[in-house]
Amino acid sequence: MLKVEGLESAYGDSRILFGIDLFVGAGEVVTLLGRNGMGKTTTVNSIFGLLKPRGGRVSIDGEDVTGRPPHVVAKRGLGLVPEGRQIFPTLSVEENLVATHRSDGPGAPKWTLDAVYRLFPRLKERRRNMGNQLSGGEQQMLAVGRALMTNPRLVVLDEATEGLAPLIREEIWACLTEIKNAGEAILVIDKNVDALTRFADRHVVIEKGRVAWSGTTAELRTTPAVKERFLHV
């Protein structure tokens, strides 16, 4: 459903992306891997129109959305969990969720307040708390829930578990597995390769703004040189 072809982007005179190619099919989990500063977040920003690409094409179900405003990309079925969470600090948990609710598709929406609260019971417990009163893990749960409330067909997570305690990380991974089992497609950035290979289908490795390697989880597990060369610090 998402196809990125020859994507090129820059910040001013600094070129960051040099022809990125990737795709995510319906119901598929794909990871975007690479060391810090290799262009992963720039790729996400370019897909969502937060940064206008200098070249290439981004399409959703065959429709060209290259450089379109973020709200247009979101309406085509993409939901974003941004790096740093970026929840509304002075809104309650429930207000954060309701603010992004969208149900434009046919039939009853899959993701409602009740559905998000079932996925993240802790958010229901804290639903009256302000965003700035939550722990880092709770804020990440809220950021994921907020993206789901747009009822996307593809959820994009930039640094899914960055800065979280190990137990909270495991809780986030378990919830992402549930989201996958619910039929959602996922494009995820994270540094925890071992966790990603437990539930992802394919992987795209970026090195200095270019795709250095791509393949299935089975191929990544049997190619230790990929992790050694492109992922280890």
C-alpha positions as CSV (number, residue, x, y, z in Angstrom):
1,M,0.0,0.0,0.0
2,L,3.0,2.3,0.6
3,K,5.6,2.6,-2.1
4,V,8.7,4.8,-1.9
5,E,10.8,5.1,-5.1
6,G,14.1,7.0,-5.5
7,L,13.3,9.3,-2.6
8,E,15.8,12.2,-2.3
9,S,15.6,14.9,0.4
10,A,17.8,17.6,1.9
11,Y,17.9,20.2,4.7
12,G,19.1,23.3,2.9
13,D,22.2,22.5,1.0
14,S,22.8,19.2,3.0
15,R,21.6,16.2,1.0
16,I,20.4,13.5,3.4
17,L,18.6,10.9,1.2
18,F,20.0,9.6,-2.1
19,G,17.4,7.5,-3.8
20,I,15.6,5.5,-1.0
21,D,13.4,2.6,-2.2
22,L,11.0,0.7,0.1
23,F,7.5,-0.6,0.2
24,V,5.0,-1.9,2.8
25,G,2.2,-4.2,1.8
26,A,-1.2,-4.5,3.5
27,G,-0.9,-6.2,6.9
28,E,2.9,-6.3,6.7
29,V,5.5,-5.2,9.3
30,V,8.6,-3.6,7.8
31,T,11.5,-2.1,9.8
32,L,13.7,0.8,8.9
33,L,17.1,0.1,10.4
34,G,20.5,1.9,10.6
35,R,22.8,3.8,12.9
36,N,22.0,7.3,14.1
37,G,22.2,10.0,11.5
38,M,21.8,7.7,8.5
39,G,18.4,9.2,7.3
40,K,15.7,7.1,8.9
41,T,13.7,10.0,10.4
42,T,14.3,12.1,7.3
43,T,12.7,9.3,5.3
44,V,9.7,9.3,7.6
45,N,9.4,13.1,7.5
46,S,9.6,13.0,3.7
47,I,6.9,10.3,3.4
48,F,4.5,12.4,5.6
49,G,5.2,15.7,3.8
50,L,6.9,17.2,6.9
51,L,9.9,17.7,4.6
52,K,9.4,18.2,0.9
53,P,11.4,15.7,-1.1
54,R,13.8,17.0,-3.7
55,G,13.2,13.9,-5.9
56,G,11.5,10.5,-6.2
57,R,8.0,9.4,-5.5
58,V,5.8,8.5,-2.5
59,S,2.6,6.7,-3.4
60,I,-0.2,5.2,-1.3
61,D,-2.3,2.6,-3.2
62,G,-0.9,3.9,-6.4
63,E,-1.8,7.6,-5.7
64,D,1.1,10.0,-5.8
65,V,1.3,11.9,-2.5
66,T,4.9,13.2,-2.8
67,G,5.3,16.4,-0.9
68,R,1.6,16.7,-0.1
69,P,0.7,18.2,3.3
70,P,0.7,15.9,6.3
71,H,-3.0,16.0,6.7
72,V,-3.5,14.8,3.2
73,V,-1.1,11.9,3.7
74,A,-2.9,11.0,7.0
75,K,-6.3,11.0,5.2
76,R,-4.9,8.4,2.8
77,G,-4.5,6.0,5.6
78,L,-1.1,6.7,7.3
79,G,-0.8,7.2,11.1
80,L,2.4,8.6,12.7
81,V,4.0,7.9,16.1
82,P,6.7,10.6,15.9
83,E,10.1,10.5,17.5
84,G,9.9,12.1,20.9
85,R,6.2,11.2,21.2
86,Q,5.0,14.9,20.9
87,I,1.7,14.4,22.8
88,F,-0.2,17.4,23.9
89,P,1.1,18.1,27.4
90,T,-1.8,20.2,28.7
91,L,-4.6,17.9,27.4
92,S,-5.8,14.9,29.3
93,V,-5.1,11.4,28.0
94,E,-8.6,11.1,26.8
95,E,-8.5,14.5,25.1
96,N,-5.3,13.5,23.3
97,L,-7.0,10.5,21.9
98,V,-10.3,12.1,21.0
99,A,-8.5,15.0,19.3
100,T,-7.2,12.7,16.5
101,H,-10.2,10.4,16.2
102,R,-11.2,9.8,12.5
103,S,-13.6,7.3,11.0
104,D,-14.0,8.2,7.4
105,G,-14.0,4.6,6.1
106,P,-17.1,2.4,5.6
107,G,-18.6,0.6,8.5
108,A,-17.8,1.0,12.2
109,P,-14.2,2.2,13.0
110,K,-11.8,-0.5,14.3
111,W,-10.1,1.9,16.7
112,T,-12.3,3.6,19.2
113,L,-11.6,4.8,22.8
114,D,-12.7,1.5,24.1
115,A,-10.4,-0.4,21.7
116,V,-7.4,1.7,22.6
117,Y,-8.2,1.3,26.3
118,R,-8.3,-2.5,25.9
119,L,-4.9,-2.4,24.2
120,F,-3.5,-0.1,26.8
121,P,-5.4,-0.6,30.1
122,R,-3.0,1.9,31.8
123,L,-4.2,4.7,29.6
124,K,-7.8,4.0,30.8
125,E,-6.5,4.3,34.4
126,R,-4.8,7.6,33.6
127,R,-7.4,9.0,31.3
128,R,-8.0,12.1,33.4
129,N,-4.3,12.9,33.8
130,M,-2.6,15.5,31.7
131,G,-0.1,14.5,29.1
132,N,2.8,16.0,31.1
133,Q,1.8,13.9,34.1
134,L,2.6,10.6,32.4
135,S,5.7,8.5,32.6
136,G,7.8,8.1,29.4
137,G,6.3,4.6,28.8
138,E,2.7,5.9,29.3
139,Q,3.4,8.8,26.9
140,Q,4.6,6.3,24.3
141,M,1.4,4.3,24.8
142,L,-0.6,7.5,24.3
143,A,1.3,8.4,21.2
144,V,0.6,4.9,19.7
145,G,-3.1,5.1,20.8
146,R,-3.4,8.6,19.3
147,A,-2.1,7.3,15.9
148,L,-4.5,4.4,16.1
149,M,-7.4,6.7,16.7
150,T,-7.0,8.1,13.1
151,N,-7.9,4.5,12.0
152,P,-4.9,4.2,9.7
153,R,-4.1,1.2,7.5
154,L,-0.4,1.8,8.1
155,V,1.1,2.9,11.4
156,V,4.6,4.4,11.2
157,L,6.6,4.5,14.5
158,D,9.8,6.5,14.7
159,E,11.9,5.1,17.6
160,A,9.3,2.9,19.1
161,T,11.0,2.2,22.4
162,E,13.7,4.8,22.7
163,G,14.5,5.8,26.3
164,L,12.1,3.3,27.9
165,A,12.9,0.8,30.7
166,P,13.2,-2.8,29.6
167,L,9.9,-3.9,31.1
168,I,8.1,-1.1,29.3
169,R,9.8,-1.9,26.1
170,E,8.5,-5.5,26.3
171,E,5.0,-4.1,26.9
172,I,5.2,-1.9,23.8
173,W,6.5,-4.8,21.7
174,A,3.6,-7.0,22.9
175,C,1.1,-4.3,22.0
176,L,2.6,-3.8,18.6
177,T,2.3,-7.6,18.0
178,E,-1.4,-7.2,18.9
179,I,-1.7,-4.3,16.4
180,K,-0.1,-6.5,13.7
181,N,-2.5,-9.4,14.6
182,A,-5.4,-6.9,14.2
183,G,-4.4,-6.6,10.5
184,E,-2.6,-3.3,10.6
185,A,0.5,-2.7,8.5
186,I,3.4,-1.2,10.4
187,L,6.6,0.6,9.4
188,V,8.9,0.8,12.5
189,I,12.2,2.4,13.4
190,D,14.0,1.1,16.5
191,K,17.5,0.1,17.6
192,N,16.4,-3.2,19.2
193,V,17.0,-5.6,16.3
194,D,16.4,-8.7,18.3
195,A,12.9,-7.5,19.3
196,L,12.1,-6.4,15.8
197,T,13.0,-9.8,14.3
198,R,10.5,-11.5,16.6
199,F,7.5,-9.9,14.8
200,A,8.6,-8.1,11.6
201,D,8.4,-9.6,8.2
202,R,11.0,-7.6,6.3
203,H,13.8,-5.1,7.0
204,V,15.4,-2.2,5.2
205,V,18.8,-1.0,6.3
206,I,19.9,2.6,5.5
207,E,23.5,3.7,5.4
208,K,24.3,7.4,4.7
209,G,21.0,8.0,3.0
210,R,21.0,5.0,0.8
211,V,19.5,1.5,1.1
212,A,22.4,-0.7,2.0
213,W,20.5,-4.0,2.4
214,S,16.9,-5.3,2.5
215,G,15.5,-8.7,3.1
216,T,13.3,-10.9,5.2
217,T,13.7,-11.7,8.9
218,A,15.0,-15.2,8.0
219,E,17.6,-13.6,5.7
220,L,18.7,-11.1,8.4
221,R,19.0,-13.8,11.0
222,T,21.3,-15.8,8.7
223,T,23.4,-12.8,7.6
224,P,25.2,-11.6,10.8
225,A,27.5,-9.5,8.6
226,V,24.6,-7.1,8.0
227,K,24.2,-6.3,11.7
228,E,28.0,-6.2,12.2
229,R,28.6,-3.8,9.3
230,F,25.5,-1.5,9.4
231,L,23.9,-1.7,12.8
232,H,26.5,-2.1,15.5
233,V,28.0,1.1,17.0
